[in-house]
């Protein structure tokens, strides 16, 4: 099972999302976790590198909903560890 952590900036931004946006992110996150276990992300999540933020990736969870993450050191051997660093609209991208 993949592991994760979230930065304080991510948590603050997450709390500022309206309830429907938080629910949309949680639904996308469930698919993200399934895909992380399978080691391949489905096209609908549009996981890709973020220009200008080396080592960071974005996941799309709504038409104007993005979450930025990076891979951290493994907590469990052989399992990916994600560090969620930002969440919000397209404006969070550099």
Buried (B, 14 or more C-beta within 10 A) or exposed (E): EBBBEBBEBBEEBBEEBEEEBBEBBEEBBEBBBEBBEEEEBEEEBEBEEBEEBEEBBBBBBBEEBBBBBBEEEEEEEEEBBBBBBBBBEEEBBE
